[in-house]
Amino acid sequence: MMDKPIDFYYFSGTGNTHLVVQRMGEVFKDHDISVKLFKIEDSRPEDVNPGHIIGLGFPVAELSTYDFVWKFIKSLPPASGTEIFMVDTLAGFSGGIVGPVREIVKNKGYHPTGACEIIMPPNIFYIEDDKTSKKKVKKGIKKAEKYAEALIKGKTKWGRVPLLSDAVYYTSLIGLKFTETKLNQRLLHLKTDGEKCSKCQICYKLCPINNILLNEDGSPKHLNQCQYCLRCTSFCPKGAIPCPVNYKGKTYRAVKAKELLPDHE
Ligand SMILES: Cc1cc2nc3c(=O)[nH]c(=O)nc-3n(C[C@H](O)[C@H](O)[C@H](O)COP(=O)(O)O)c2cc1C
């Protein structure tokens, strides 16, 4: 039961998952368990050490998670009995992630010990007011604390509802595939309003998949591989990257941009 160091790999678009993973990390440390946090977008799956306990954290997107997070999980090295646990954050419903991830890691030889889904404020479509968001974050972090304590005590489970989770998983894969299409990239194109942009380049630094490059004058150039983690729109200090699907153009962020920058920044 948590008698090895924990390597906790996570991605967070707008900060919800970051807060949950940070809090879990603190709880582990309070119990003298050594834990290191790694950002998935800055990590290579082949560097994952199956001699440690592995944690995975990510947001739910389109009923499962972002394609680049799937790729990381699917590329984890084989293991023989390495303990692994997961946590995700979501606005309301997933269905296509807990079971399918369990099958993937189990087939690679990991021992799945716990999975937990934590409701946090939505970061897309309808952005709640500050008071409602803060209340939800507080409740979510409390749940994260309890989950970490239960993991330490060995009182967690990573279950699976086979038919339902597979059906939702395949629905989600169709959604993720559609996200990649040219049509969708055109319909939902996130692009910078040159009049408002101050060329601070934070969007370029934050994009987890290098979908934002810089023009010669330092202004951002958005390519067509966006996976809609919403970092660029949410953290632009000038509000220069409007999100076409958000009600009244509001954006959400749970932390300051610097928390999500690569660790070497
Ligand atoms: C493109 C996209 C798709 C999402 N899909 C779902 C979903 O299927 N179900 C859900 O409950 N929340 C969904 N959400 C909401 C996020 O999962 C939720 O706000 C999460 O806590 C964000 O975490 P982060 O701040 O770490 O990125 C979606 C958000 C985005 C940006």
The ligand as an SDF file (V2000), in Angstrom:
LIG
                    3D

 31 33  0  0  0  0  0  0  0  0999 V2000
  -13.4600   20.3340  -25.2590 C   0  0  0  0  0  0  0  0  0  0  0  0
  -14.0460   20.0330  -23.9000 C   0  0  0  0  0  0  0  0  0  0  0  0
  -14.8740   18.9460  -23.7460 C   0  0  0  0  0  0  0  0  0  0  0  0
  -15.4420   18.6630  -22.4880 C   0  0  0  0  0  0  0  0  0  0  0  0
  -16.2270   17.5560  -22.3740 N   0  0  0  0  0  0  0  0  0  0  0  0
  -16.7740   17.2510  -21.1840 C   0  0  0  0  0  0  0  0  0  0  0  0
  -17.5850   16.0700  -21.0410 C   0  0  0  0  0  0  0  0  0  0  0  0
  -17.7670   15.2680  -21.9670 O   0  0  0  0  0  0  0  0  0  0  0  0
  -18.1440   15.8290  -19.8220 N   0  0  0  0  0  0  0  0  0  0  0  0
  -17.9550   16.6740  -18.7540 C   0  0  0  0  0  0  0  0  0  0  0  0
  -18.4960   16.3970  -17.6870 O   0  0  0  0  0  0  0  0  0  0  0  0
  -17.1660   17.7770  -18.8490 N   0  0  0  0  0  0  0  0  0  0  0  0
  -16.5840   18.0890  -20.0260 C   0  0  0  0  0  0  0  0  0  0  0  0
  -15.7710   19.2060  -20.1450 N   0  0  0  0  0  0  0  0  0  0  0  0
  -15.5250   20.0410  -18.9500 C   0  0  0  0  0  0  0  0  0  0  0  0
  -14.1870   19.7190  -18.2760 C   0  0  0  0  0  0  0  0  0  0  0  0
  -13.9910   18.3230  -18.1920 O   0  0  0  0  0  0  0  0  0  0  0  0
  -14.0710   20.2730  -16.8520 C   0  0  0  0  0  0  0  0  0  0  0  0
  -14.3830   21.6140  -16.7640 O   0  0  0  0  0  0  0  0  0  0  0  0
  -12.6540   19.9860  -16.3070 C   0  0  0  0  0  0  0  0  0  0  0  0
  -12.6580   20.0980  -14.9080 O   0  0  0  0  0  0  0  0  0  0  0  0
  -11.5900   20.8990  -16.8870 C   0  0  0  0  0  0  0  0  0  0  0  0
  -10.3460   20.5760  -16.3050 O   0  0  0  0  0  0  0  0  0  0  0  0
   -9.0220   21.4280  -16.5280 P   0  0  0  0  0  0  0  0  0  0  0  0
   -9.2980   22.8130  -15.9530 O   0  0  0  0  0  0  0  0  0  0  0  0
   -7.9890   20.7050  -15.7510 O   0  0  0  0  0  0  0  0  0  0  0  0
   -8.7740   21.4760  -17.9830 O   0  0  0  0  0  0  0  0  0  0  0  0
  -15.1920   19.5040  -21.3620 C   0  0  0  0  0  0  0  0  0  0  0  0
  -14.3350   20.5970  -21.5390 C   0  0  0  0  0  0  0  0  0  0  0  0
  -13.7610   20.8750  -22.7790 C   0  0  0  0  0  0  0  0  0  0  0  0
  -12.8460   22.0470  -22.9130 C   0  0  0  0  0  0  0  0  0  0  0  0
  1  2  1  0
  2  3  1  0
  2 30  2  0
  3  4  2  0
  4  5  1  0
  4 28  1  0
  5  6  2  0
  6  7  1  0
  6 13  1  0
  7  8  2  0
  7  9  1  0
  9 10  1  0
 10 11  2  0
 10 12  1  0
 12 13  2  0
 13 14  1  0
 14 15  1  0
 14 28  1  0
 15 16  1  0
 16 17  1  0
 16 18  1  0
 18 19  1  0
 18 20  1  0
 20 21  1  0
 20 22  1  0
 22 23  1  0
 23 24  1  0
 24 25  2  0
 24 26  1  0
 24 27  1  0
 28 29  2  0
 29 30  1  0
 30 31  1  0
M  END
$$$$
